[in-house]
Amino acid sequence: MSLPRRCSALAAFATTLLLQGCAGTHVSLQEVREFAGASAKLGGYAELSTRYRDTYLREQPYLTPAADKIAKENDAKRRAVYEDFISVQKSVVLYMNTLALLAGEDRFDLSTQLDDLGNGLKANTESGLEQRHITAYTGLTRLLTRAIASGYQGRSVETMVRDGDADLQTLIGAMFSLTRLYAKTNENEKKTVLGIFDIEIPYANRPNDRMLVTLAKVHYLNKSQEYKLIDKRYALAQQGLTKVSLGHQKLRENLDKLSNDEVRRTLAAFGRDLRMIREGLNEN
């Protein structure tokens, strides 16, 4: 065989080996991308945070003057911490958005979203935000800043998940605590609002009160349905947070075998569950 032909054959053989090597090491990140995307789009939590902030606006018409004074003080406290509560959620959503984009093939620019994260959190014993949550928020924000500023991809998924898991899990824990706070506040509001009807309607038994009682009962039923729907959303929000936490933990534990069929099926299942939960949260 002539030298040119031998060189050509060697080049073809080397190319074949290279392609085989690439095929053997290629890792599909589709399930990672879909899981992260579903986590970022879970929704519902921001609405529940806003509902918590606006508690006083709903309960004020039902309050006595004495109760109104205390309610105003609580309203001021809720509004003071609202931005911090939203910042926790935004950091988790931005992390998942960034992870989804890192697992894709397109370059991205999320730098404008970094401005929405705020300047940091403040510890608040009543809300449950502790120093460890503040530290985790700071750590995750720094990681996001590096990832978004550089726009790197590919193996960066591994770096992102490995470096971000501990802080992410801590912030998801904070969101669990805040969701429980929202649910407790909503329960107190429900007792305040519906309690008035439970007390007053039985005593409104004069003939002239018939229309008023009918309207009150209709209002009572509407408010009862509203609170029942909100209670369902609190439960779904916690289920969603659980799926995000467990899914990311699974991802962290299997960074070296993301092409494994079982791992891919598990991540895909988490993604499907999150999409179903999101549909439930969006129901009226």
N, C-alpha and C positions, 0 to 999 in steps of 0.2 A: 504494500500500500504506500502510495506517495505521501510525502510529508504534508502537503496541503489537505489531502483526504483524511490523514490521521488526525490532524488538528481539528478538522471539521467534525469528525466522529467524536473526539474527546469533548468538544464544545457542546455537542448535542447531548452527550451522556451527562455532562456536568449540569446542563440546563434541566434535564429530566430529574436528576437528584435534587436540585434546588426546588423544583416545583413540588416534588413529593414531600420534601421536608416542610415546605410551607403548608401543604395540605394537611400534614400530620400535626402541625402545631397550631393550626388556625382554630380560634375559639369564637363561636358564635355568641354575640352579645345581645341577640334579639330579645331573649327573655329578661335579661338585665334591664335593657332599655324599656321594655313594656312594664316591668314591675315598678321601676323608678318613675315612669311616666304616670302610671295609675296612682302611685303614692302621692305624687305632686298634685294630682287633680282630684284627690279624695274629696275636698270641699267640706262644707258644713261647719267646720270648726270656726272659721271667721264669723259666720252668721251667729253661732252660739256665743262667741265673744261679744259681739255687738248687742245681742239680746241681754247678756249680763250687764253690760254698761248701761242700757236703757231701762233697767228694771223700774226705776222710780217713775218714769214717764207712764208706765202701764198701771202701777199700783196707786199712784197719787189720788185719783178720784175716789178711791175706796178707803182712804185713811182718815182717821180722826185727827184733829189738830195736834194732839199730843204725839200721836204716832208719826205724823207728818214731819215734825221737827227731827226726830231720830232718823227717819227715812232720808231726809235731805243730807244729813251728815254722812250716811252710808253711800248716798249717791256721789258725793264729792270724793269719797275714798275710791269708789269703783272707777270713776273717770280719771283719777290720778294714776291708776295702775293699768288702765286699758291699753295704752300704747306699748307698754312692756309685754303684756300678754300677747298682743298681735305680733310683736317682734319675734317672740319665740316661735310662733307658727310660721312666720315669713322665712326664718332661717332654715327651718326643716323643709319647707316647700322649695326654697331656692337650692338647697343641697340636692334634693331629689331631681329637680329640673336639670341641674348641672350634671348629675350622674347619668341621667337619661341621654343628655346630649353627648357626653363623653363616650357613651356606649354606641353612639351613632357614627356616621361617616362624614357628616357636615361640620364645618367649622362654625363657631357660634360667638355671640357677643351678648353677655348678660350683665355687662358692667353697670348699666343704668339701674338694674335691680338691687345692686349693692347699696345704693343710696337709700333704699326703702327700709333697710335693716335698722336704722337708727344709730344712736351713739353708745349703746350699751344698756344693760339692765340694772335695776336697783333691787336689792334684797327687800323682801316684804314678808314678814312673818305671818300676817293674816292671810295672804294669798297662797303661801306655800312656796314662793320663789326663794331659794336659798343661795348661799355663796357658791355651792357646787354647780348650780344651774347657770349662774353668771359666768363662772369659769368656763363651762362647756360652751356657752354662747360665744364667748370671746374666741375660744379655740376653733369652733366651727366657722366663725366669720373669717378668721385669718386663713383657714384652709380654702374657703370659697374664694377669697380675694386672690390667693395664689393661682388657683385653678382657672378662674375666669380671666384674670389678667394675662395669663400665658396662652390660654386657648388650646392647651395641649390635649391630646386624645390617645387612643390606642391603649397602651399599658397603663395609662393614667387612671383607668377605672380601678385597677388594683390598688394604686397609691391612694386614691380618693377613699375607697372603702376601708382600707387598712387604717389610714390616719384619722378617718372621720367617725368610725363606728362608736367609739366610747363616748364622744361628745354628743353624737346623734342620739344614742340610747338615753343619755342623761336628759336631753331636752324633750324627748318623747315622754319620759317619766314626768317632766314638769307639765307637759300638756295633759297627761292623765290627771295630775293633781288639780289643775285648773278646771278640767271638765267636771271633776267631782264638786269643785267649788261652785261652778255654774249650776249644776243639778241641785245642790243644796239651796242655793239662792232662789232658784225657780220653785222649789218645793215650798219655801217660806212665802213666796209671792202667791202661789196657788192657795195656800191656807188663808192668807189675808183676803184675797179677792173672793174666793168661793165661800169663805166662812161667813161673810156678810149676808149672802143669800140664804145660807143654812139657818142663820139666826132670824133674819127679818121676814122671810116669806111665810113661815108658819103663823106669824102674828098679823099678817095682812089678810084678814078674813071678813072684812066688811064688803057688802055688795059693790060699793063704789070703788073698791080696790081690785076688782076682777081683771080689768084691762091691764092695770099696772102689774099685777101678779103674773099675768100671762106673758107680758113683755120681759119681766124679770126672769121667768123660767126659760124663755128662749135665749136670753143673754147668758144665763147660767150654763145651758147646754153648749152654746157656742164656745164659751170660755173653757168648759171641761174638755171639749174636743181639741182645742188649741193646746192645752197643757198635756193632753195625752200624746199628741203628735210630737211636742217638744221632748217629752220623756223618752219617746222612741228614738229621737235624734241623738240624745245624749248617749243612749245605749249603743247606737250604731257608730257614733264617733269613737267610743272606746273600743269597739270591735275593730274599727279601721286602724286605730293607733296600734292595737295588738298585732294586726297583720303586717303593718309597716315595720314594727320592731322585730318580729320573728323573721320576716323576709330578709331584712338587712343582716340579721344575725346569721341566717343561712348563707347569705352571700359572702359574708366575712369568713365563715368557716370553710368555704369551698372555693377560695380564690384561685387555687392551683388546679381546679378541675371543673371549670365552668362549662366545658364541653360535654361533661358527663350527662347522660340522658336523664338520670334520676334527679340531678340538681336542676336541670333545665325544666323538667316537668314540675318540680316543686315551686320554682320561681314563677312559672306560668300559672300555676294554681293560685298563688298569692295574688298575682295580677288580676285574675278573673274574680277572685273574692272581693278585691278592692273595688273593682268596677261595679259589682253587684251592690256593695255597701253604698257607693256613691249614688247609684240609682235610688236607693232607699232614702238617702239624705235629701235628695232632690224632690221627693214626693211631697205634694201639698196636703 
